[in-house]
Amino acid sequence: MTTADIAQKLLETGILQFGEFRENNGYAPLRLHMELLPAYPAFLDQVTGLLGELLPGNIQRLVAAPDALPLGVSVSLRTGIPLIYSRGRSESPAFDLVGAYDSGRTVVVLTNALSDGESLLSLIWRVRQVGLKVSTVVGLIDLESGFSSDCAMFSLVNLTGVMDALKEKALLPAGQITSVYEWMRQNQGQ
């Protein structure tokens, strides 16, 4: 499955939507509805297989971000790697993280999108607080917001690649594509 295939599927399923959306930090010309992913099991299975290929070989556990639980369960079932997930509550890490784990295990954090630095950094911190070793974060799409951490970061696709594919296939109006590219330039590194 190529970037173009993934981009087209994200658009066709409504997981990736374009328009004028208000967010906490202002305006966005796109919105992701990753919660729809399980509604398309064939697509979920395809991206799960590809995500499994991105995982380093020394991983003992997967940790799913609260919004990536369906993705985490699917990757766990596909790879046989046990899953830990965050309930996304403001409890101590020992109560927020659910799963069978021992201190010292090497884990990969799974997220839908590499974008929200604060919540993702908080999850990485909480996972480390219970003694797990996080060195890698894997996501379905990198929104190229300039997010960085001390972890290796991998994604199946990035927003530039998705937009380039949609532009090449003429699946969006030119003005919409220009609006997204401009929004990306303005929001990089924030």
C-alpha positions in Angstrom: 0.0 0.0 0.0 1.6 3.3 -1.1 1.2 6.8 0.3 -1.2 7.5 -2.5 -3.3 4.5 -1.6 -3.4 5.5 2.0 -4.2 9.1 1.2 -7.1 8.1 -1.0 -8.4 5.7 1.5 -8.2 8.3 4.3 -10.2 10.7 2.1 -12.8 8.1 0.9 -13.6 6.9 4.4 -13.9 10.4 5.9 -11.1 9.7 8.3 -9.4 12.8 6.7 -11.7 15.7 6.2 -11.1 19.1 4.7 -12.9 22.4 5.4 -12.6 25.2 7.9 -12.4 23.8 11.5 -12.0 25.6 14.7 -9.5 24.2 17.2 -8.2 25.2 20.6 -5.2 26.8 18.9 -7.2 28.5 16.1 -8.2 27.4 12.6 -7.3 24.2 10.8 -8.1 23.3 7.1 -8.3 19.6 7.9 -9.4 17.2 10.6 -8.6 13.6 11.3 -11.4 11.3 12.6 -9.2 8.3 13.4 -12.0 6.9 15.6 -13.5 5.8 12.3 -10.6 3.5 11.5 -12.3 0.3 13.0 -15.3 1.0 10.8 -13.1 0.0 7.9 -11.6 -3.4 9.0 -9.9 -4.1 5.7 -8.1 -0.7 5.7 -7.3 -1.1 9.4 -5.8 -4.5 8.7 -3.7 -3.1 5.8 -2.2 -0.2 7.9 -1.7 -2.6 10.9 0.4 -4.8 8.7 2.5 -1.9 7.6 2.9 -0.5 11.1 4.0 -3.9 12.3 6.9 -3.7 9.8 8.0 -0.4 11.3 8.5 -1.8 14.8 12.0 -2.4 16.0 12.9 -6.1 16.6 13.6 -5.8 20.4 10.2 -4.7 21.4 8.6 -6.5 24.4 5.4 -4.4 24.7 3.2 -2.0 22.8 1.7 1.1 24.5 -1.3 2.6 22.9 -2.2 6.3 23.4 -5.8 6.7 24.6 -7.1 7.7 21.1 -5.1 4.9 19.4 -6.6 1.9 21.3 -8.2 0.3 18.2 -4.9 0.7 16.3 -3.0 -0.7 19.3 -5.2 -3.8 19.7 -5.0 -4.5 15.9 -1.2 -4.2 15.9 -0.9 -6.4 19.0 -3.1 -9.1 17.5 -1.2 -8.9 14.2 2.3 -9.0 15.8 1.7 -11.0 19.0 3.3 -8.3 21.0 1.4 -7.7 24.3 -0.5 -4.4 24.6 -0.5 -1.8 27.4 -2.9 1.1 27.0 -3.4 4.5 28.6 -6.9 5.2 29.8 -6.1 8.9 29.3 -7.1 9.8 32.9 -5.3 12.1 35.2 -4.5 9.3 37.5 -1.0 8.2 38.5 0.8 6.3 35.8 0.4 3.0 37.7 -3.4 3.3 37.5 -3.6 5.0 34.1 -1.6 2.3 32.2 -3.5 -1.0 31.9 -1.8 -4.2 30.9 0.7 -6.8 32.0 4.1 -5.3 32.3 7.3 -5.4 34.4 9.8 -2.6 34.9 12.6 -2.7 32.4 10.6 -3.9 29.4 11.3 -2.2 26.1 8.2 -0.6 24.5 7.0 1.2 21.5 4.3 3.9 21.9 1.6 3.8 19.2 -0.3 6.9 18.2 -2.7 7.8 15.4 -0.9 11.0 14.5 2.4 12.5 15.4 1.3 16.0 16.2 0.2 16.7 19.7 3.5 17.1 21.5 2.1 17.8 24.9 -0.1 14.8 25.3 2.3 12.5 23.6 5.2 13.7 25.7 3.1 13.2 28.8 2.3 9.6 27.8 6.0 8.9 27.2 6.8 10.4 30.7 4.1 8.3 32.4 5.3 5.1 30.7 8.8 5.8 31.9 7.5 6.5 35.4 6.5 2.9 35.7 9.9 1.7 34.7 9.3 0.9 31.0 11.9 1.8 28.4 10.5 4.0 25.6 12.8 4.6 22.6 10.4 4.6 19.7 7.1 6.2 18.8 5.1 4.9 15.8 2.1 6.7 14.2 -0.1 6.3 11.2 0.4 9.8 10.0 2.9 12.5 10.8 1.2 15.9 10.7 4.6 17.6 10.5 3.9 20.0 13.4 7.5 20.0 14.4 7.0 17.6 17.3 10.2 16.2 18.7 11.3 14.1 21.6 14.2 11.9 22.6 12.5 9.0 20.9 12.9 7.7 17.4 9.8 8.7 15.4 8.3 6.7 12.5 5.0 7.0 10.6 3.5 5.3 7.6 2.8 8.6 5.9 3.4 12.3 6.4 1.0 15.1 5.7 3.1 16.5 2.8 3.1 13.0 1.1 -0.7 12.7 1.6 -1.3 16.2 0.2 1.1 15.6 -2.8 -0.8 12.4 -3.6 -4.2 14.0 -3.4 -3.0 16.9 -5.5 -1.5 14.5 -8.1 -4.8 12.6 -8.3 -6.8 15.8 -8.4 -8.9 14.6 -5.5 -9.1 18.1 -3.9 -9.6 21.6 -5.3 -6.3 23.4 -5.8 -7.3 26.1 -3.3 -7.9 23.6 -0.6 -4.5 22.0 -1.2 -2.8 25.5 -1.1 -4.7 26.2 2.2 -3.3 23.1 3.8 0.3 23.7 2.7 0.1 27.3 4.0 -1.4 26.1 7.3 1.4 23.5 7.6 4.1 26.3 7.1 2.5 28.5 9.7 2.2 25.7 12.3 5.5 23.9 11.9 7.5 24.0 15.1 4.6 25.3 17.3 
